[in-house]
Amino acid sequence: MSGFEKIFITNELLSALAGSLSLNEAFKKIFIILENHLKIKGASVVIYNPIDKEFDIQPGFQYKLSKSRIAKLVAEKKFDLKTAGIFDISRHIIPDDLDGEMSFLYFPLFVNSRLSAMLLLYIKNSDISDTKIDANLVEAISTPISIIYERELLFNETKVQKNGFEFLHKLSNAVNKTLDVESILRISLKSICHNYENIVAVIAISRSQFKIIAAGSQKCFDIESNFPTILEELKENLNEDISNFTIIKEMPKFKDEESEKKLKINIESSMWLSLNYNNNIYGYLGLFSSGRELEKLSVSAIRFLTLASNHIISAVENARLYNEVERLASIDGMTGVFNYRYFYSHLTTEIQRAKRYSLALSIIMLDIDHFKSFNDIYGHQAGDDVLRAVGRILMDEARKIDIVARYGGEEFILVAPETDLPGALGLAERIREKIEKNNFKVKSKNDTLSLKVTVSVGVSTFAENTPCENDSLIKAADDSLYHAKHSGRNRVCYNESGDLKQFRRNQ
C-alpha cells in the first residue's frame, strides 16, 4: 500500500467523523471505507477491561461479523497489547466454522495513553498478502477510530458522572433525614437498586458473623430465605483484606443440589464493596446481578458506588453515635436502668396509648428497706453494689415492653403496659420474693460479704375508663409503697378504689 493510499484512507476516515452522525452510524461508515480499501469481510470493536485484563464485545459496534464469531476470535487472546498485528487463523486451532484461509487485523486503541479497546478487521489471507502493517497504516486506521471511541467514552463518562452525582445527592438527602439505623440501611439499598436496574443489593457483616442486616431489590426476589444460603456459599470468596471492591463473575456451585433447586433467583455475578470506617471494615455492600450488568460497570460507576458505601457507613455510625448519646442520657449511671426523665416521658406516652386503645396500665414502685442504716453499717460502696444488683433483678423479671427506672435514691419504678392489677401484683410479688431470697455479694471495707435485703413495694393500676394522669398514677403507687413500709415492710401493697390493701399470695 502506497503512502498516497494511506493518506487517502486517513482523509476518508476523518471525513466520516464529520457531521452529526450517531456513533453507530459513524462506525458503520468507517467500516465501509475499510471494506472498500482493505476488502475486509467484517469488523468489530472490543473493549479492554483493565480489571480482569480481558476483552469484552462492545454492543452495537459490529459490521458483518456475528457476536459469536467475535467471541471465538477474542477467546484466542493472541494479541500484542501494544502494537498492531495480523492473526493468521490457519495457524491455530479454532472452531471449524471459521474459515482457515481467513485472518484478522487487530489495532489497539489508546485513550489518554491507556489501552481502551481493540479494533478487529476480519479479512481473507489473499487480500492481505501484499499488505504491510507499518506505523503509517496503523495511524491511518487507528487514529480516527480512537477519536470516535474517545468521544464515546467522554460522552458515557459525562453521563456516568452526572448520574453518579445525582445519585449521591439523593442518597445523602435521604439518609440525612433520619437517625434510625434500619431506616438508613433500607433507604440506601432502595436508592442503589433504583439507580442500578436489575441489581439486588444487600449489606452483610462478617468477622465473627456472616449474615444479612439489610436487603433491597426492585425485583420480587425472596431475599430473606434465599440470600443467607447464597452468602454462606460465598464466604470463602470474601476476606477481611478487601480494600476497594471484588467482582465474583461466576457464582459458586452449591454443595446441596436440592438447595440450589429451591432457590428461585438467578444470580450470575456479584460485586462486593467493603464498608470502611476509620480504617476498619464493618461489613460489605453486596451487589448481585442476574446478567452481566456488574461487569459492565465503568470505573467511575464503581467509584461512585464506593463513595456511596462510605457515605452509608458514615451515616450509620453517626446515627449509632447519636442514639448511643441519647441512650446514655436516658440511663442511670449507677444501676444501668433508665433514669427518672426517661421514665416520666415514657409513662406519658403509655398513658396516652392506654386511653386511646382502652388498655390496662400498671406501675410498680419499690424501696429498699432500711437502706440508710445499711449504708451506715457497711459503707456506701456496699450500698452501691446492692443498688446495681436490685436493678439487674428488676431487668431480669421485666418484659421487653416494660420500663425499669431508678426513681431516686434507693427507689425503683417499673412501668408495665397492658398489665391489669392481678398481673401487676403477681409481678411485684415475684420481684419481692427474689430480692428477699437473693444473697447480695458486696464489698465492705476490705471484705466481700454476702448479705440480705428486703424491699417494700407499692402498685397502682390505670384501668379502662378510669381518669388518670402521670402524677395521679405515681401518687397512687407511692401511697401504696408508704402503706407497705408502715405495715411492716417487705410486702406488696396496692390501691383499690381508694383503699390501701396488702397483697397476699393466696388471695
Secondary structure by P-SEA (a helix, b strand, c coil): ccaaaaaaaaaaaaaaacccccaaaaaaaaaaaaaaaccccbbbbbbbcccccbbbbbccccccccaaaaaaaaaacccccccccccccccccccccccccbbbbbbbbbccccccbbbbbbbbccccccccccaaaaaacaaaaaaaaaaaaaaaaaaaaaaaaaaaaaaaaaaaacccaaaaaaaaaaaaaaacccbbbbbbbcccccccccccccccccccccaaaaaaaaccccccccccccccccccccccaaaaaacccccccbbbbbbcccccccccbbbbbcccccccccaaaaaaaaaaaaaaaaaaaaaaaaaaaaaaaacccccccccaaaaaaaaaaaaaaaaaabbbbbbbbbbbcaaaaaaaaccaaaaaaaaaaaaaaaaaaccccbbbbcccccbbbbbbccccaaaaaaaaaaaaaaaaacccccccccbbbbbbbbbbbbbbbbcccccccaaaaaaaaaaaaaaaaaacccbbbbbcccbbbbbbccc
